[in-house]
Amino acid sequence: FEVMTEIVFDHEGTLDKFIGDAMMVLFGAPVEMSPNEQARRAARCALAMQAAVPRLNEIWEAEGLQPPACRIGIHQGPVVVGNFGSQRRSDYTAIGTTVNLAARLESVCEAGEALVSVDIANFLPEEAFTRAGEFKLKGFGEMVPAFRLKTSEKPLSTT
């Protein structure tokens, strides 16, 4: 998580929480940024994370560990952000359908893949992604279109 956390911070994301071997990352909270900036920073962050995986896999394999699959789901939309929980325990987080859709996209990714929603793809140059297809996702009645980030795209390096 050390390497991935630094990548998140380098892209001005907010590390919400660790969930098992996963991370939940926010862009645009608590520091506001435009929807365009949120989408581009999230996509650049995802690509940087993917670029770091081969070196991390070498380290884990040298230590006799099974490398985990790196799958990333990105969606953008309205969420409720704040401290949630009870009087005894609460956490700063984001909740809502937007968060659920990002998690569901991650769940249908292949290893080494980053899937983005149409809401994210709309802010990216067309050459930055390919159509991955439509997916039946838990909790969503209609098929959800998704797009696969291309791992070596230069257009995402600009604002």
Disulfide bonds with the S-S distance in Angstrom:
none
